[in-house]
Amino acid sequence: MSLAERLSERFQRLVWRSPVHSMRLKGRHPLKLLAVADDPFLGDIARGKALLDGMVTWRGETRNIPGLALVRPSFSAGFGEYLHSFQWLRDLSSVATRATAAPIAEAIMRQWVTVHGETVTDPAWRPDLWGRRVLFWTAHAPLILSSTDLVYRSKVLNALARGARHLDRTADKAPLGVPRIAAWSGVVAAGLLLPGGDQRRAAGEAGLRRAMEKSVSEDGGTSGRSPARQMEAIMLLAMLRGAYDARRIEAPDFLTARIDAMVAALLGICHGDGGGSSWQGSGPIAPEAIAQMVEATGARVRPLRSARDWGYQRVTAGKVILILDAAPPPVARMVEGGCASTLAFEMSDGPHRLVVNCGGARSVQVAVPEDLAEGLRTTAAHSTLVLSDSNSTAIHADGTLGKGVMEVEFDRHESDTMQRIEASHDGYVRRFGFLHRRQVVLAQDGQDIRGEDSLIPAGRKQRKAETAFAIRFHLGPQVEAAPTADGLAAFLRLPDGTAWQFRCKGAALTIDESLWVDPAGRPRLTHQLVLTGESQAGGASISWLLRRTR
């Protein structure tokens, strides 16, 4: 954020704690919900079972329920968001009956209401967290409102009403992207399910429409370009549509249309195994999670092939799927953990991933060292060219993105025999005087992929006589790689026995160690093909070939 934006945000948070804002949160106490919405998604079974054992877990971090210590929390920010959003209600309801789950949910709820129900605190009262909380509280009301303790029930409903009033005034202050969508979704859900909410619902629908116009592109991609955040936004909007269904009110057309477009965009970056690819801090999304999302939303759409605004291109031939990042990284304020991945690609052959990105910068287990997690954001952690061991877009020490790729030129051509994508970015022009151009040609039978990476002189920067480069092809976790005797090729074998040959020209080939973050956030050891060389002042051109041999 800019200095003005940071000051504005800090001022808003100070306003939340003011007596004036506290007065605004007062109002009538609702006696009950008008309806109970449905949560159409299945939770995480492992996390749900941990809750049955009295433990809250999130990406390898665990706290016992009596020791959550909400007054002086010691847990990580990610664990806090999971706890404060009440997403764990979904996990709990997925593994237990209401009779078993309700006492556990109530035990956590009592702690939360005692500490945060009457007092506006940060981050618990962040607009996006309140938006999520309204959706989860109303969808899982039987777990948190089954108690015969009328005082407890009153406190929960009063906290819900106060949170809705807080959202009325703060939803538009949430950061653009998924946070603002979440906040306005909470406003609409409160308008639907709390008594006397018609005016709030109308204002919420207008706010949600504005938020989506600014946060979701015409092709259905969210502004942060993160598949995990895209998935989250789809699930929130599907839950909101469930609130309309609970009231037997037809959802606005723009809501259904946007859900369908967002599902199509997300399917566009999925591989042959049905799971998502790794981009912009997201690890791969599990195939079963994607399948359940499609079923829960009811979307009848095909994978989007060319998401020019969202920035991803999908090329398919036979059983081969190739996904290319053809856009600059997101604007820093839109996403935490943006990656310098422009012109990287992933590729799968049937259910097997052959070329991947390391991925998972914002989804790794808590035990993974912070410097390693930050390293997953670099250009070197993606299957693309790295010039002079430098990121195509700068990643600052404080985690923000700096200067680099500003413009990506792109062209796509298809014929009866092949599909070609050609794209270039200017991320290295300012510092090194070179444009990086990548061309990938996929034969229509999927048996042959030909690529060329070029460094083209550009800009006014005086170029060195020799500038080192490396082109990396990170391999899937089950791919076996073996070099040929001449050192210019490698054989790649997939688990089902399928074999591919990789050859290159214009660079030296080595096979090094790498890692890939799996859907559970665990780093898994794998390998990478690395092409190295030096570009002269006049540029360089490196060609490579992937051919199925068996």
N, C-alpha and C positions, 0 to 999 in steps of 0.2 A: 504494500500500500504506500501511497504518497504520504508525506508528512501531514498534509491537511486531512487526509482520510484517517490517519491514525489518531489525530487529535479529535476529529469528529466522533470516532468510535469510542474513545476514552470519555469524551463528554457525555455521550449517550449512556454509557454504563454508570457514570456518576449520577445522571438524572434518574436512573432506575432506583437508586438508593435514597432518593430525596423524599421528604414528607409529602410533597405534591403528588408524586407518582404513587405513593402508598395510598393516598386518598382516592386516586383514580381506580385502584384495584378493589375498592369496597363496592358492595352491591348485594342483591338478594342471593340467598343460598338456595341452590337448586335442591329439590328433594329426591329427584331421580333422573335418569336419562330417558329420553323419549323413545329410544330404541338401542339395541346392541348391534353394532356393525360386525361384519365377518372379516377375519384375517385369512385370505385365501392361500397364504404361503406356509410351508412347513419350516419349522425352526431347525437349529443345529442339534442333532441328537446327542452328541457328546456333551455339549454345554448344558442341555436339558438334564441329562443324567447326573451331571455334577451338581446341579441345583437340588436334585432329589437327595444328594448326599450332603447338602448343607454348604456347598461351595459355589461361588460365582467365578467363572473362568472366562478369559478373553485372550486369545492369541498367546497362550502359554502362561499368562499371569493369573494367579488364583488368590482369592480372599474368602475366608469363611464368613458366612452371613452375620453371625453375631459380632464379628470384628471388622465390619466395614468402616467404622470410624468416620462417618460422613462429616463430622464437625471439623476434624483435622485430617483430611484424606492423605494417604501416602501412595495411592495407586497412580498409574500412568494416565495421561490425557485420554488415550484410546479406551482404556478400561472405564474411565469416568464417563465418556460419551455413551458407551454401551450400557452402563448402569443407569445414568440419568435419562436416557431415551426410553428406558423400559422395554427395549427390544428383547430382553431376556424373557419377557412374558410369553413371547412366541415360542422360544426354546422350551420353556417349562410346559406349556400347553401341548407340545408335540410329543411328550413322553409320559404324561400322567393324566389321570382323570381329574375332574374338577375337585372331587373330595380330597384327593391327595395333594393337588397342586395349590389349592387355595390357602392353606395355612403357611406354606412357604412364601407365596406371593405377598400375603398379608404381613409376614414378619419383616420383609424388606420395605414394604410400603409404609409401615408404621415408623421405621427409622427415617425414611425419606421425608414424610410429612412433618415429623417432629422437627427436623432440622431446616427443611426448605419450604414447607407448606405456607408459612406466613411471612418469611423473610426472603426478599429478593437477593439472590446470591449469584455470583459468577463462578463457574460456567453453567450452573444448574438452570438458570433462568434465561440462558441464551435463546433467542427467538426460534432458531432451528431445532433446538432440543425440546422446547415446549411444543412446537408443531408435531414432532415425532411422538412426544408423550401423549398428546391429546388423541392421536390416532391409535396408539397402543392401549391406552387406558380404556377408550370406548370400545375397542374391538375385543378386549379381554376383561371386560367389566365383571363377568362372573367370578373371576379369580380374585379380584381386589375389592369387590363389593358384596361378597356373600356373607360377611360377618353379621352376627346378631347384635354386635356392639354399635348402637346407634350413634354414639359420640364419634367413634372411629369413622363410620360411614359419612357422617356430616363433615368431618375434616377432609376426607378425600374429595368429596363433591365440591366443597368450598375451595380447596386448592385448585381443582379443575376449573372452576368459574373464575378464580383470580388469574390463573394462567391464560385463560381465553381473553380476559380484559387486557392483560399484559401484551398479548399478541396483537390485539386490535391496534395498539399504538406503536408496536416495534417490528412487526413483520416486514415492513418495507425497509427497515434498517439492516436486515440480515444481508450478508454478502450475496452477490449475484451468483446464480448457479443453483445447485441442489439445496444449499441452506435456505435460500429465499423461497424456493418451491416448497420445502418442508414447512416453513413458517406459515405461509399462506394456506397450505393444505390443512394445517391445524385450525386456522381461523374458520375455514369452510366447514370442517368436521364439527367444530363447536357450534356453529350456527345451525347445523342440521340436527344435532343430538342433544343440545341443551335447550330447555324451555325458553321461549321468547327470542328465538335466534334468527327470525326471517331477515331482519335488517343486517345482522352480522353476516349471514350467508350471502346476501347480495353484494355487500362490500368485499367479502372474501373472494367471491368468484371474480370480481373485477380485478382485485389485487393478484389473484393467481394467474389470470390471463396475462396481465402485464409482466409478471415474473417469468412466465414461460416464453413470452415473446422476446424477452431480453436474455434468457438463459438457455433456450433450446433453439437450435438453428432450423431452417426450413427442412433440412433432410433428417431431422429428428435427433441430432447429436447434442449433448449437453456441452456447455461452454468450457468446462474443465478438461474435456477430451479423455476422461478417465472411464474405462469400461465398468469398473466397480461402482463409481458414482452414478453412471448411467443406469446400472442395474438397481441401485438404491432408489433413484428417482422414479423409475418405473414401478417399483414395489409400493412406494408411498402413494403414488397416484392411483394405483389399483386398490389400495386400502381405502382411499378417499372415495373412490367410486362405489366401494362396498357400503359406505355410510349413506350414499344416495339410495342404494338398493334397500337398505334397512328401513328407510323412511318411505319407500315406494315412490320416490321422486326421480324423474329422469335426469341423468347427469347431463351437463352442458355438452354440446357437440364438440367444442374445442378440446375438452378433456379426453374424450374417446379417440378423437383423431390424433392427438399428440401421443397418446399411449401407443397406438398402432405404429406411428412413425418412429417412435423411440425403440420399440421392439425390433422393427426392421433394421434400424441402424445397428443395434447391438448384435443381432444375428449376422450382420455383415462382417463382423470381426471374429466370428467363430470358426473353429477348425473342423476337420472331418470327424473328430471324436465327439462333436457337439459342444465342446467347451470353448470358453473365450480365450483370446490371445492376450499378451501382456503389454500394456501401454500406460504411460503417464502415471506411474506409481502403482498401478494395479497388477496383482498377480493373475494367473489364469483362473477363470471362473469355472467351477466344476460342471461337467456336462449335465448332471442331474439337476443342478440349480437352474441352468438355462431352460431345460425341458419343463421344469415345474413353473417357471416364470411364464412361458408361452401358454401353458395350460391354464394358469390362474388368470391371466389377462384376457384369454379368449381371442388373442390376436391371430388373424389368419393372413399372415404377410410372408413374403419371401425375403431372404437376406438382401440387404441393400448393397449393390455392387459398387456404386460410386458415391461416396458421401463427401462431396467436395468441400462443404462447409465444415463438417465435423473433422475431416482431414484424413480419412482412411479409404483405401482402394482395395477391392476384392477381385481377384482373378481366379477363375476355376476352369479346369480342363481335366476330363476323366475323373480320377480320384484325387487329383492334386488341387489344393487350395493355397493361394498366396495372398498375403495381406501386407500392404505397404503403407507406411506413414508418409503422407504427402502434404504435410502442413507444418508451419512453425509450432513450437511449443505453445501451450496456452498462456494467456496473459497472467502474470504472477498472482494477481488478486483473485483469479478465478479458481485456483487449485493449489493445495499444499502438496509439495513434492513433485512438481512438474519435471519432466525428463528431457534431456537433449537427444532426442531419438529421431530427428528428421531424416527421412529416406531409409530408415531401417525396415526390414521386412521379416515376416515369419512365414513358414511354409510347412504344410502337412501332406502326407500321402495316405489317404484313407484315414484310419483312426490313429495313425502314428505321426507325431510331430518330428519333423526332420531338422528344420532351422527355427530357432526361437530367439527371444530376448531373455536376458536374465530375469527381469521383471520384479514385481513385489516390493518396491521401495517403501510403500506405505501399507503393506499387508503382511510383512514378515512377523514371525514370532518375537515376543518381547526379548527373549534371550539372545537374539542376534545382535552383535555389537553395532552401535550407532554408526560408526564410520563405514562399516560394511553396507548397512542399509542405505546410507547416503551414496555410496559408490555405485549402487544399482541404478542411480539416476543418470550416470554419466553416459556419454556417447559410446565409450568402450564397452559398456554393459549391453549394447544393442548390436544387432547384426547389420552394421553399416561401416562406412569409412571414417577413420579418425586421422586427422592431420596434425602432425607434430605433437602427438600425445595430448591433444587439446580438445575440449568439448566444442561441438558446433554452436551451442548456446551456452554462455557462461553460467556456472552454478556458484553463487557466492558462499562465503563461509557461514553466513546466517541462514542458508537454505533457500534464499530467493534466487530467481533466474535473472541473469543480466543480459548484456547485449549478445547478439549472435544472429540466428536466422530471423530475418524480417520478411522475406518473400520467397515463395516457392513457385517456380514455373512448372507447369504440368501439361502433359499431352498423353492421350490414350487412343490407341488404334486397334481395331479388330478386323480380321479377315477370315476366310474359310480355313486357313492353314495355321494361323497364329494369333496371339494377343500380345500387344506391346504396350508397355508403360514407360514413359520417359519423363523424368522429373529432375529438377536442379534446385539447389538452395544456395543462399549467399552467406551462410554462417561463417565461412572462412575468408571472405573477401576483405573485410576490414583489417584483419590481423595478418593474413598471409598472402593476400592478393590472388586467391584461387576460388573459383566457383566449383562446387561438387555436383557433377551430373551423373545420375544413375539410370541405366536403361536395362529393362528386364523383358525378355521375350519368352513367352510360354507357348509351346506347340499345342495345337488343339487336341492331340491325343494324350497330353499330360506326361509324355515320356521324356521331354527334353526342355530344359530351362537354360537359356543363354543370357548372360548378364555382362554389362560393361560399366565400370566406374571410371570416370574421367575427372581430372583436375584441369580446369580451363583458366588461363590467365584472365583476370578481371580487376577492375578498380585501379586506383592510383598507387597502391602499396608497392614499394620496391621489393621484388621477390628475391629470395636467396637463391644461390646457385643450386642448392640441394635441400629439399624439405622432406623429412621422413613421413611416411604414411603407413597405416595398417588398416586392412579391411578384415573385419571379423564376421565369422559365421558360427554363432553359438548353436550347439547341437542339442537335440532333445535328450532327455535323461536315459533313454534306453537305446540310443544309437551307438553302435560300435564303429570306431574309425580306425583305419589302418593306412599308413602312407605307402605309395608305390616306390620302387627302387630309384626312379629318376628324380624323386622329390617334387614333382610338378603335379601330382595327382594324389587322390586318396579314395579308398573304398569305404562306403558307408552302408552298414547293414542294419535293417530294422528288425524288431522282435519276431515278425512273421516270416523272416527269411528274405524279404524284398531287399535288393541291393541297388545302390546308386553309386555312380562314379562322379567324382568332382575333379575337374582339371582347371588350370589357370595359366595365363600368359601375361608376362610383364611384371611379375612379382614372385618372391620366394614363398613357398608354402610350408608351414609348420602346424603341428597339432599340439595344442596346449590344454591345460586344465581350465575348466569353467564351472559355473553353477547355474542352477535353474530353481526358482522359487515355485513350489507346487501350490495347488489350491488351498492347502491348509496353512500356508505361510512358512513352510519348512524349506530351507535351502538344500538342494540335492546336487551332489557332485556330478559333473558331466564334462564334455570336452568342447573345444572350439577349433575351427580351422582359421588360421591367421595368415593373411597375405601381407608381406612387408616389402618395402622398397623405398626409393627416394625419387621425388619429382624434381626435374630440372626446372629452370625458370620458365621454360616454354610450356610446362604442363606435363601430364602423364595420362596414359590410358591402360587400364588393366581389364582384361577380359577373363571371364570364367564360365564354366559350364557344369550343369548338373544333369546327368542322364541316367535314367533307370536302365539297369543292365539285366535285371531278373525280377 
